[in-house]
Amino acid sequence: MRSRTRTAVIVALSAAACATALAVPAQAASSPAGSPALKWHACTAEGSAPGSECATLPVPLDYSKPHGPTVDIAVSRLRSDRPQARRGALLLISGGPGGSGVSDLARDGEKVRKATKGAYDIVSLDPRGVGGSTAVDCGIGEDDRQMLNFRAWPRPDGDISDGVARSRRIAEACARNGGDVLRSLTTRNQARDTDRFREALGEKKLSAVGVSYGTYVGAVYAQMFPERTDRWVLDSSADPDPARVAHGWLNNMSGGADDAFPDFARWAADPARGKDRLAERAEDVRPMFLALAAELDRKPRAFKDTGHAFTGNVLRQVLQMTLYGKERYPTVAGLIQAARSGGDGPVTAPDPFPEPLSQRDAAVFAGIVCNDVAWPRDPAAYQRDVAVDRVRHPLTGGMPASITPCAFWKDAPAEKATRITDRGPSNILMVQNLRDPSTPHRGALKMREALGDRARLVSVDAGGHGVWLDSGNACSDRVVSEFLVTGERPARDTVCRAGH
């Protein structure tokens, strides 16, 4: 039960847009009174779960001006099918930044309702700027929204001058076009919007499952509104260091890819792969991959379906996203096989990035990661970091250390990033794969340390990104589901073994 598509763009990157969150005085942390009644109607989007309902919730654009302009937040719910067992509302917090909670509920709501035995109405929301909520647009050029450009992959020789120019253009476009809505995109405002949703639902407390970036949203909400949290699950957490936030998440992905790659290598060398087997031994897969990426750096191919260049960075980007889950392994394996055949001609494998990111996805991602915290501004420092990162972590080619539009952001953050602490109820359960390519286990340990006795951590002997109802580990699924239904957590941090 993960929102990995957006997460692949999230933490894996760090892009930009414009401005900072609107300032909110400390005393304004609580949710303003008087949320309007929600007018529920049947959800009509394709794929909506049968019986799910949708509504629109207006929230303040600027919480320091509660009676000023508003933005619309799209919300949805799937009522408990066992009213006698219902104990509250369970919020699904999507990943990203930029994931749609309404889409997550449409896809996973029935599965979550079954796993929690009808104990909850399953609810979710589209963060401001996302999906059915008030839109945001930076007016970023199409070329700059191509995945390999938006992520500022270095050139084969490690030079980042192209990325510097693009990052500057994106930041300037956001400053010109993003407006107040873009400036309001912050994690703290998403937490405030969530609390306004809780109030509109008529719930004194919420339970929640946050995935990937959603764990940070969940942790921030639990820090701002601890008395309004019931049973809180953080699935695949990153380091919440308030001095770095998304900058740190992006940097940590280099080591995350190294952690997760051996699982792919064993799969790719398994004789069960048949003609798709990439190497006879698992230890041969990494040097084969690196050599092929270097060859594509020197002599790019082309995709037959789009004509786009098939470069070493395309292969690296696909690998990074493939490591999110073993069901994706055939994608990169097929791309590798296509690159190893056909001489110098076009490859017949489909272009993995045929279209640019949408204006909305690019603006939301950039807005949140750049508004939450100030990033380093010296391009030369990024260039030095890339040079080191490429040597230490060649699988990711220096991208996680590269520059982003946040280096050229026009506004300073209007609020300090939230410091996660051990002050609050002991009602948080963390679950984390040991070999996560996006939010490495070492970063989750930082979240665990920050939360202190408020949390328990269940580490899972698995690779991939996302755990509950997603990794196939019965042990972690059971622990999370039991916690949500009964409130019982492990007495101490524990490990779920592979295949259990």
C-alpha positions as CSV (number, residue, x, y, z in Angstrom):
1,M,0.0,0.0,0.0
2,R,2.4,2.6,-1.2
3,S,2.4,5.7,-3.4
4,R,5.6,5.0,-5.1
5,T,5.1,6.6,-8.4
6,R,5.3,10.1,-6.9
7,T,7.9,9.0,-4.4
8,A,10.1,8.1,-7.3
9,V,10.0,11.8,-8.2
10,I,10.1,12.9,-4.6
11,V,12.9,12.2,-2.4
12,A,14.8,10.9,-5.4
13,L,15.0,14.4,-6.6
14,S,14.6,17.8,-5.2
15,A,13.4,20.3,-7.6
16,A,12.1,23.7,-7.4
17,A,9.5,26.2,-7.8
18,C,8.9,29.4,-6.1
19,A,8.8,30.9,-2.7
20,T,8.1,30.0,0.8
21,A,5.2,29.0,3.1
22,L,3.1,31.9,4.4
23,A,4.1,32.9,7.8
24,V,2.0,31.6,10.7
25,P,2.5,32.8,14.2
26,A,3.2,30.2,16.8
27,Q,-0.2,30.7,18.5
28,A,-1.9,29.9,15.2
29,A,-0.8,26.3,15.3
30,S,-4.2,25.0,16.3
31,S,-6.8,24.5,13.7
32,P,-9.2,27.5,13.3
33,A,-12.7,26.8,14.5
34,G,-15.7,26.6,12.2
35,S,-14.8,24.2,9.4
36,P,-17.7,24.1,7.0
37,A,-19.8,21.0,6.7
38,L,-18.6,18.6,4.0
39,K,-21.0,18.0,1.2
40,W,-20.3,14.4,0.3
41,H,-21.2,12.8,-3.0
42,A,-20.3,9.6,-4.8
43,C,-16.8,9.7,-6.2
44,T,-16.9,9.6,-10.0
45,A,-13.2,9.3,-10.9
46,E,-12.2,6.2,-12.8
47,G,-11.1,3.5,-10.5
48,S,-12.9,4.9,-7.4
49,A,-13.7,2.3,-4.8
50,P,-17.4,1.3,-4.8
51,G,-19.1,3.3,-2.1
52,S,-16.4,5.9,-1.7
53,E,-17.5,9.5,-1.3
54,C,-15.8,12.7,-2.3
55,A,-16.1,16.3,-1.1
56,T,-14.3,19.7,-1.3
57,L,-13.0,21.4,1.8
58,P,-12.1,25.1,1.7
59,V,-9.1,26.0,3.9
60,P,-7.3,29.3,4.5
61,L,-4.6,30.1,2.0
62,D,-2.7,31.7,4.9
63,Y,-3.5,30.4,8.3
64,S,-2.4,33.7,9.9
65,K,-5.4,35.2,8.1
66,P,-8.2,32.7,8.8
67,H,-10.9,34.8,7.3
68,G,-8.9,35.7,4.2
69,P,-8.7,33.9,0.8
70,T,-9.2,30.2,0.7
71,V,-8.0,27.2,-1.4
72,D,-9.9,24.1,-2.0
73,I,-8.8,20.7,-0.8
74,A,-10.3,17.6,-2.4
75,V,-11.1,14.9,0.2
76,S,-12.5,11.4,0.1
77,R,-13.7,8.6,2.4
78,L,-14.7,5.0,2.4
79,R,-17.0,4.3,5.3
80,S,-16.5,1.3,7.5
81,D,-18.5,-1.7,6.4
82,R,-18.8,-2.8,10.0
83,P,-20.4,0.1,11.9
84,Q,-20.4,-1.9,15.1
85,A,-16.6,-2.2,14.9
86,R,-15.9,1.4,13.9
87,R,-13.7,3.3,16.2
88,G,-12.7,6.4,14.2
89,A,-11.2,7.6,10.9
90,L,-7.9,6.4,9.4
91,L,-6.1,8.9,7.2
92,L,-4.0,7.7,4.3
93,I,-1.1,10.3,3.9
94,S,0.4,10.0,0.4
95,G,4.0,10.2,-0.6
96,G,5.6,12.7,-2.9
97,P,5.6,15.5,-2.4
98,G,2.8,15.6,-4.9
99,G,1.0,12.3,-4.2
100,S,-2.8,12.2,-4.4
101,G,-4.4,10.9,-1.3
102,V,-7.7,10.7,-3.1
103,S,-6.1,8.4,-5.7
104,D,-4.5,6.3,-3.0
105,L,-7.8,5.8,-1.3
106,A,-9.4,4.8,-4.7
107,R,-6.7,2.2,-5.3
108,D,-6.1,0.9,-1.7
109,G,-9.1,1.9,0.4
110,E,-10.9,-1.5,0.1
111,K,-7.6,-3.3,0.9
112,V,-7.0,-1.1,4.0
113,R,-10.6,-1.4,5.2
114,K,-10.3,-5.2,5.0
115,A,-6.9,-5.3,6.8
116,T,-8.3,-3.1,9.6
117,K,-11.5,-5.2,9.9
118,G,-13.9,-2.2,9.5
119,A,-12.4,-0.4,12.5
120,Y,-12.3,2.9,10.5
121,D,-13.7,5.1,7.9
122,I,-10.8,5.3,5.5
123,V,-10.2,8.9,4.6
124,S,-7.7,10.9,2.6
125,L,-7.0,14.3,0.9
126,D,-5.2,15.8,-2.1
127,P,-2.7,18.3,-0.7
128,R,-3.1,21.8,-2.0
129,G,-1.9,22.0,-5.6
130,V,-2.5,18.3,-6.2
131,G,-5.3,16.4,-8.1
132,G,-8.7,17.8,-7.3
133,S,-7.4,20.5,-5.0
134,T,-6.7,24.1,-6.1
135,A,-4.1,23.9,-8.9
136,V,-0.7,25.4,-9.0
137,D,1.5,26.1,-12.1
138,C,5.0,27.6,-12.4
139,G,5.0,27.8,-16.2
140,I,8.2,25.7,-16.5
141,G,9.3,25.0,-20.0
142,E,8.7,21.5,-21.4
143,D,12.3,20.6,-21.8
144,D,13.0,21.5,-18.2
145,R,10.2,19.2,-17.1
146,Q,11.7,16.2,-18.7
147,M,12.6,13.7,-15.9
148,L,16.3,13.6,-16.7
149,N,16.5,17.4,-16.7
150,F,14.2,18.1,-13.8
151,R,16.4,15.9,-11.7
152,A,19.6,17.6,-12.9
153,W,21.6,14.5,-13.8
154,P,25.2,15.5,-14.3
155,R,26.9,15.0,-17.6
156,P,29.0,11.9,-18.2
157,D,32.1,13.8,-17.0
158,G,30.3,15.0,-13.9
159,D,29.8,18.6,-15.0
160,I,26.5,20.1,-13.6
161,S,26.5,23.4,-15.6
162,D,23.4,22.3,-17.6
163,G,21.6,21.6,-14.3
164,V,22.7,24.9,-12.9
165,A,21.1,26.7,-15.8
166,R,17.9,24.7,-15.7
167,S,17.6,25.1,-11.9
168,R,17.9,28.8,-12.3
169,R,15.3,28.9,-15.0
170,I,12.8,26.8,-13.0
171,A,13.2,29.0,-9.9
172,E,12.7,32.1,-11.9
173,A,9.6,30.7,-13.6
174,C,8.1,29.8,-10.2
175,A,8.9,33.3,-8.9
176,R,7.1,34.8,-11.9
177,N,4.1,32.5,-12.1
178,G,3.6,30.6,-8.9
179,G,1.8,33.2,-6.9
180,D,0.5,32.9,-3.4
181,V,-0.7,29.3,-3.8
182,L,2.8,28.1,-4.6
183,R,4.2,30.1,-1.7
184,S,1.7,28.3,0.6
185,L,2.9,24.8,-0.3
186,T,4.7,23.6,2.8
187,T,4.6,20.5,5.0
188,R,3.4,22.5,7.9
189,N,0.4,23.9,5.9
190,Q,-0.4,20.3,4.8
191,A,-0.5,19.4,8.5
192,R,-2.8,22.3,9.2
193,D,-5.1,21.4,6.2
194,T,-5.2,17.8,7.6
195,D,-6.3,19.1,11.0
196,R,-9.0,21.2,9.4
197,F,-10.2,18.0,7.6
198,R,-10.2,16.2,11.0
199,E,-12.4,19.0,12.4
200,A,-14.8,18.8,9.4
201,L,-15.1,15.1,9.9
202,G,-16.2,15.7,13.4
203,E,-13.4,13.5,14.9
204,K,-11.6,14.4,18.1
205,K,-8.6,12.4,17.0
206,L,-7.3,10.8,13.8
207,S,-5.4,7.6,13.2
208,A,-3.1,7.6,10.2
209,V,-0.8,5.7,7.9
210,G,1.9,7.9,6.2
211,V,4.0,6.5,3.4
212,S,7.4,7.9,2.3
213,Y,7.1,11.7,2.3
214,G,3.8,11.1,4.0
215,T,5.8,9.9,7.1
216,Y,7.3,13.4,7.4
217,V,3.8,14.9,7.0
218,G,2.6,12.5,9.7
219,A,5.5,13.3,12.0
220,V,5.0,17.0,11.6
221,Y,1.3,16.7,12.3
222,A,2.0,14.6,15.4
223,Q,4.5,17.3,16.5
224,M,2.0,20.2,15.9
225,F,-1.1,18.5,17.1
226,P,0.0,15.6,19.4
227,E,-3.3,15.5,21.3
228,R,-5.2,14.9,18.1
229,T,-3.4,11.7,17.1
230,D,-4.7,8.3,17.9
231,R,-2.8,5.3,16.3
232,W,-0.1,6.6,14.1
233,V,1.9,4.6,11.5
234,L,5.0,5.9,9.7
235,D,5.9,3.6,6.8
236,S,9.3,4.2,5.2
237,S,10.6,7.2,7.0
238,A,13.5,9.6,6.2
239,D,15.8,11.6,8.4
240,P,13.7,14.6,9.7
241,D,16.8,16.8,10.3
242,P,15.2,20.3,10.3
243,A,18.4,21.9,8.9
244,R,18.2,19.8,5.7
245,V,14.8,18.1,5.3
246,A,14.4,17.2,1.5
247,H,18.0,18.2,0.8
248,G,19.1,15.4,3.1
249,W,16.6,13.0,1.7
250,L,17.9,13.5,-1.8
251,N,21.5,13.1,-0.8
252,N,20.8,9.8,1.1
253,M,19.4,8.2,-2.0
254,S,23.0,7.4,-3.3
255,G,23.6,5.0,-0.4
256,G,20.0,3.8,-0.7
257,A,20.6,2.5,-4.2
258,D,23.7,0.7,-3.0
259,D,21.7,-0.9,-0.2
260,A,19.0,-2.2,-2.5
261,F,21.0,-3.2,-5.6
262,P,22.2,-6.6,-4.3
263,D,18.6,-7.8,-4.2
264,F,18.2,-6.9,-7.8
265,A,21.6,-8.5,-8.6
266,R,20.5,-11.8,-7.1
267,W,17.3,-11.8,-9.0
268,A,19.0,-10.9,-12.3
269,A,21.5,-13.8,-11.9
270,D,18.9,-16.4,-10.9
271,P,18.7,-19.2,-13.5
272,A,14.9,-18.9,-13.2
273,R,15.2,-15.8,-15.4
274,G,15.9,-18.0,-18.4
275,K,16.7,-15.9,-21.5
276,D,16.3,-12.7,-19.5
277,R,19.1,-13.7,-17.1
278,L,21.6,-10.9,-17.1
279,A,24.7,-12.6,-15.6
280,E,25.7,-16.0,-14.3
281,R,26.7,-14.7,-10.8
282,A,25.1,-12.0,-8.7
283,E,28.5,-10.3,-8.2
284,D,28.8,-9.8,-12.0
285,V,25.6,-7.7,-12.3
286,R,27.0,-4.5,-10.9
287,P,30.1,-4.2,-13.0
288,M,28.0,-5.2,-16.1
289,F,25.5,-2.4,-15.3
290,L,28.2,0.2,-14.7
291,A,30.0,-0.8,-17.9
292,L,26.8,-0.6,-20.0
293,A,25.9,2.8,-18.5
294,A,29.4,4.1,-19.3
295,E,29.1,2.8,-22.9
296,L,25.7,4.6,-23.3
297,D,27.4,7.8,-22.0
298,R,29.9,7.5,-24.8
299,K,27.6,6.3,-27.5
300,P,23.9,7.0,-26.7
301,R,21.3,5.0,-28.6
302,A,17.8,6.2,-29.4
303,F,14.3,4.9,-28.5
304,K,12.5,3.7,-31.6
305,D,9.1,4.8,-30.3
306,T,10.0,8.4,-29.4
307,G,13.4,9.2,-30.9
308,H,14.6,10.3,-27.4
309,A,18.2,9.6,-26.5
310,F,18.9,6.5,-24.6
311,T,21.9,7.5,-22.4
312,G,23.7,6.2,-19.4
313,N,21.7,8.5,-17.2
314,V,18.4,7.1,-18.6
315,L,19.6,3.7,-17.6
316,R,20.6,4.9,-14.1
317,Q,17.3,6.7,-13.6
318,V,15.3,3.6,-14.5
319,L,17.4,1.5,-12.2
320,Q,16.9,4.0,-9.3
321,M,13.1,3.8,-9.8
322,T,13.2,0.0,-10.4
323,L,14.7,-0.7,-7.0
324,Y,11.5,0.5,-5.4
325,G,10.1,-3.0,-5.7
326,K,10.9,-6.4,-7.2
327,E,7.8,-6.3,-9.4
328,R,9.7,-3.6,-11.3
329,Y,12.9,-5.6,-11.9
330,P,11.8,-6.9,-15.3
331,T,11.6,-3.2,-16.5
332,V,15.3,-2.5,-16.1
333,A,16.3,-6.0,-17.1
334,G,14.4,-5.6,-20.4
335,L,16.0,-2.2,-20.9
336,I,19.5,-3.7,-20.3
337,Q,18.8,-6.5,-22.7
338,A,17.6,-4.1,-25.4
339,A,20.8,-2.0,-24.9
340,R,23.0,-5.0,-25.3
341,S,21.5,-6.0,-28.6
342,G,20.9,-4.4,-31.9
343,G,24.3,-2.8,-32.5
344,D,24.1,1.0,-32.7
345,G,20.5,1.2,-34.0
346,P,17.4,2.4,-32.2
347,V,16.2,0.2,-29.3
348,T,12.8,-1.3,-29.5
349,A,12.2,-1.2,-25.7
350,P,9.6,1.5,-24.9
351,D,10.9,4.9,-23.8
352,P,10.5,4.9,-20.0
353,F,10.1,8.7,-20.0
354,P,8.1,9.6,-23.1
355,E,6.4,12.6,-21.6
356,P,7.6,15.4,-19.4
357,L,6.3,15.9,-15.8
358,S,3.1,17.8,-15.7
359,Q,3.2,21.5,-14.8
360,R,1.3,20.6,-11.6
361,D,3.6,17.8,-10.5
362,A,6.7,19.9,-11.1
363,A,5.4,22.9,-9.3
364,V,4.1,21.0,-6.2
365,F,7.3,19.1,-5.8
366,A,9.5,22.1,-6.2
367,G,7.3,24.3,-4.0
368,I,7.3,22.0,-1.0
369,V,10.9,21.0,-1.0
370,C,12.1,24.5,-1.6
371,N,9.6,26.2,0.8
372,D,10.2,24.0,3.7
373,V,13.9,24.9,4.3
374,A,16.7,27.0,2.8
375,W,19.1,25.1,0.6
376,P,22.8,25.8,0.0
377,R,23.1,28.4,-2.8
378,D,26.7,28.0,-4.2
379,P,26.8,26.0,-7.4
380,A,30.5,25.3,-6.9
381,A,29.7,23.5,-3.7
382,Y,27.2,21.2,-5.5
383,Q,29.8,20.5,-8.2
384,R,32.3,19.4,-5.5
385,D,29.7,17.2,-3.8
386,V,28.8,15.6,-7.1
387,A,32.5,14.8,-7.8
388,V,32.7,13.0,-4.4
389,D,29.3,11.2,-4.7
390,R,30.0,9.9,-8.2
391,V,33.1,8.1,-6.9
392,R,31.4,6.7,-3.8
393,H,28.1,5.7,-5.4
394,P,28.6,5.2,-9.1
395,L,25.1,3.6,-9.5
396,T,23.5,7.0,-9.2
397,G,26.0,9.0,-11.2
398,G,26.1,12.0,-8.8
399,M,22.4,12.9,-9.2
400,P,21.5,12.8,-5.5
401,A,24.2,15.4,-4.8
402,S,23.4,17.6,-7.8
403,I,21.9,21.1,-7.7
404,T,18.2,21.8,-7.7
405,P,16.0,25.0,-8.2
406,C,16.0,25.4,-4.4
407,A,19.6,26.9,-4.8
408,F,18.0,29.8,-6.6
409,W,14.7,30.1,-4.6
410,K,13.6,33.7,-4.5
411,D,12.1,33.7,-1.0
412,A,13.4,32.5,2.3
413,P,11.3,30.0,4.3
414,A,8.6,31.9,6.1
415,E,8.7,29.4,9.0
416,K,11.4,27.2,10.5
417,A,11.2,23.6,9.6
418,T,9.6,21.5,12.3
419,R,11.9,19.8,14.8
420,I,10.5,16.3,15.6
421,T,10.9,15.5,19.3
422,D,10.0,12.9,21.9
423,R,7.3,15.2,23.4
424,G,3.9,13.7,22.9
425,P,1.9,10.4,23.4
426,S,3.6,7.1,22.8
427,N,1.4,6.0,20.0
428,I,3.6,5.8,16.9
429,L,4.6,2.6,15.0
430,M,7.3,2.8,12.4
431,V,7.9,0.1,9.8
432,Q,10.9,0.2,7.5
433,N,12.7,-2.1,5.0
434,L,16.4,-2.6,5.7
435,R,17.3,-2.1,2.1
436,D,15.1,0.9,1.0
437,P,16.5,2.7,-2.1
438,S,14.6,5.9,-1.4
439,T,14.4,6.3,2.3
440,P,17.3,4.3,3.6
441,H,17.1,2.5,6.9
442,R,19.8,4.8,8.4
443,G,17.6,7.8,7.9
444,A,14.6,6.0,9.6
445,L,16.9,5.5,12.6
446,K,17.2,9.2,12.8
447,M,13.4,9.6,12.8
448,R,13.3,6.9,15.5
449,E,15.9,8.7,17.6
450,A,14.0,12.0,17.3
451,L,10.7,10.4,18.4
452,G,12.2,8.7,21.4
453,D,9.8,6.7,23.5
454,R,6.9,8.0,21.4
455,A,7.7,5.3,18.8
456,R,8.5,1.7,18.2
457,L,10.4,0.6,15.0
458,V,9.7,-2.7,13.1
459,S,12.6,-3.2,10.7
460,V,11.9,-5.7,7.8
461,D,14.6,-7.8,6.2
462,A,13.6,-6.8,2.7
463,G,14.5,-4.4,-0.1
464,G,12.2,-1.9,-1.8
465,H,10.2,1.1,-0.7
466,G,7.0,0.7,1.2
467,V,6.1,-2.0,3.7
468,W,2.5,-2.4,5.0
469,L,0.3,-4.4,2.6
470,D,2.9,-3.9,0.0
471,S,6.2,-5.8,0.6
472,G,4.6,-9.2,1.1
473,N,6.0,-9.7,4.5
474,A,3.3,-11.3,6.7
475,C,5.1,-10.4,9.9
476,S,5.1,-6.6,9.3
477,D,1.6,-6.7,7.8
478,R,0.3,-8.4,11.0
479,V,2.1,-6.0,13.4
480,V,0.8,-2.9,11.7
481,S,-2.8,-4.2,11.2
482,E,-3.0,-5.4,14.9
483,F,-1.8,-2.0,16.1
484,L,-4.4,-0.2,14.1
485,V,-7.2,-2.6,15.2
486,T,-6.2,-3.2,18.9
487,G,-3.7,-0.5,19.7
488,E,-1.0,-3.1,20.7
489,R,2.6,-2.4,19.6
490,P,5.7,-4.4,20.1
491,A,7.2,-3.6,23.6
492,R,10.5,-2.8,21.9
493,D,12.0,-2.3,18.5
494,T,12.0,-5.5,16.5
495,V,12.9,-7.1,13.2
496,C,10.7,-9.1,10.9
497,R,12.7,-11.7,9.0
498,A,12.5,-12.2,5.2
499,G,9.6,-14.4,4.1
500,H,7.8,-14.3,7.5
